[in-house]
Amino acid sequence: MLAWKIAPALACGNTVVLKPAETTPLTALTFAEICQQADLPPGVVNIITGAGETGRALVEHPDIDKVAFTGSTEVGKQIARACATGPRKKVTLELGGKAANIVFEDAPVDQAVEGIVNGIFFNQGHVCCAGSRLLVQESVYEQVLASLQRRLATLRLGDPLDKNTDVGAINSAAQLAKIRELSEVGEAEGAQRWSPPCELPVKGFWFPPTVFTGVSQAHRIAQEEIFGPVLSVLTFRTPAEAVEKANNTPYGLSAGVWTDKGSRILWMASRLRAGVVWANTFNRFDPASPFGGYKESGYGREGGRHGLEAYLDV
C-alpha cells in the first residue's frame, strides 16, 4: 500500500510525506531506513507517525499539492471537504468496500472456494477489497456452502510471521470490538452464524473465521464494512438478480465472477458497479492496471498510466 503511493510520486518527480495508520506504523518506519540505506537524498521521502490530528495537519498544509488516502469512507469524506475548501490540491481516495463474490452454477466449485477463502480470510494486506459478501446461485448453494465449510475447518490461526499460519490476528482491540459488535447484530437480525472448531491464541486480538447464512439485503452485515474474517452468504436465481444484489451497497471497489461462460463474465462485468471485476480469481493485482472504486469507495485511480497522471500537473 505504501509503495502504491510512494513509487508513482517519485517516478513523477515529487517529494513525499507519508503518514501510516496509527495502528500500523512499523513497516513505514522500516521503509524509511531502507531509503537511507539506498542513499536517497534527505527530504525526498519523509515518514511521520501519529493519529487523526497529525493526518489532518498534513492534509491541510498549504505546501501539500496532492493527497492520496487509503482508509475509511468517513475519513475520506473529511479529507475531500478539507481539500475542497482550502488551497487547491489534487485528491485520490481509495475508501471502503463491500465486495461480492458471485458464484454461478457452472463455476468450478473447488476453485471458487479457494478464491472466496483467499478473498476474505487470507486478505489482510488489501482488506478494502475483501470479498465479504458471497452470492451463490440457488442450485449450487448447498454444494458451495459444504465445500466452503470443509475448507475453513483446515485453516490455521496463529503468529502471522509463521509461514504455516493462514489467518493472523486483528490489529487492534478497537477493531476487534467492531467485528464482534457487527457479528452480534447479524445474529440479532436473524442470520445464522457458523465458525469452524478452532482454538484461538491467548495473546493478541483474535476472531475466528465466521460465515453467516440466511442473510438478506437489509442486514447490516450485508451493507456495512466489517474489516474482519466474516463472510455473509446470499443466494440468487438469475444473472440480473445477482447484479442487482451485488450493486445494492454504498460501495463499489471490487467484485468477483465465477462461471465457465466467457460471455456471462463480460455481461456481468459491464453491469457491476465496481472498479475491479475479477473473473474466476480474486484479489489479484497488476501494477500496470489502474485500480480504484465507484460510489463511496472513492475516486481517482492508482496503478498504471492513470495512477501516474495523478502525480503530474501538465
C-alpha positions, 0 to 999 in steps of 0.5 A: 500500500505504501509503495502504491503511493510512494513509487508513482510520486517519485517516478513523477518527480515529487517529494513525499510525506507519508503518514501510516495508520496509527495502528500500523506504523512499523513497516513505514518506519522500516521503509524509511531506513531502507531509503537511507540505506539506498542513499536517497537524498534527505527530504525526498521521502519523509515518514511521520507517525501519529493519529487523526490530528497529525493526518489532518495537519498534513492534509491541510498544509498549504505546501501539500499539492496532492493527497492520496488516502487509503482508509475509511469512507468517513475519513475520506469524506473529511479529507475531500471537504478539507481539500475542497475548501482550502488551497487547491490540491489534487485528491485520490481516495481509495475508501471502503468496500463491500465486495461480492463474490458471485458464484454461478452454477457452472463455476468450478466449485473447488476453485471458487472456494479457494478464491472466496477463502483467499478473498476474505480470510487470507486478505489482510494486506488489501482488506478494502477489497475483501470479498465479504459478501458471497452470492451463490446461485440457488442450485449450487448453494448447498454444494458451495456452502459444504465445500466452503465449510470443509475448507475453513475447518483446515485453516490455521490461526496463529503468529502471522510471521509463521509461514504455516499460519493462514489467518493472523490476528486483528490489529487492534482491540478497537477493531476487534470490538467492531467485528464482534459488535457487527457479528452480534447484530447479524445474529440479532437480525436473524442470520445464522452464524457458523465458525469452524472448531478452532482454538484461538491464541491467548495473546493478541486480538483474535476472531475466528473465521465466521460465515453467516447464512440466511442473510438478506439485503437489509442486514447490516452485515450485508451493507456495512464494512466489517474489516474482519474474517466474516463472510455473509452468504446470499443466494440468487436465481438469475444473472440480473438478480445477482447484479442487482444484489451485488450493486445494492451497497454504498460501495463499489471497489471490487467484485468477483465472477465465477462461471465457465461462460466467457460471455456471462463474465463480460455481461456481468462485468459491464453491469457491476458497479465496481472498479475491479471485476475479477473473473474466476480469481480474486484479489489479484493485482497488476501494477500496470492496471489502474485500480480504484472504486465507484460510489463511496469507495472513492475516486481517482485511480492508482496503478498504471498510466492513470495512477501516474497522471495523478502525480503530474500537473501538465 
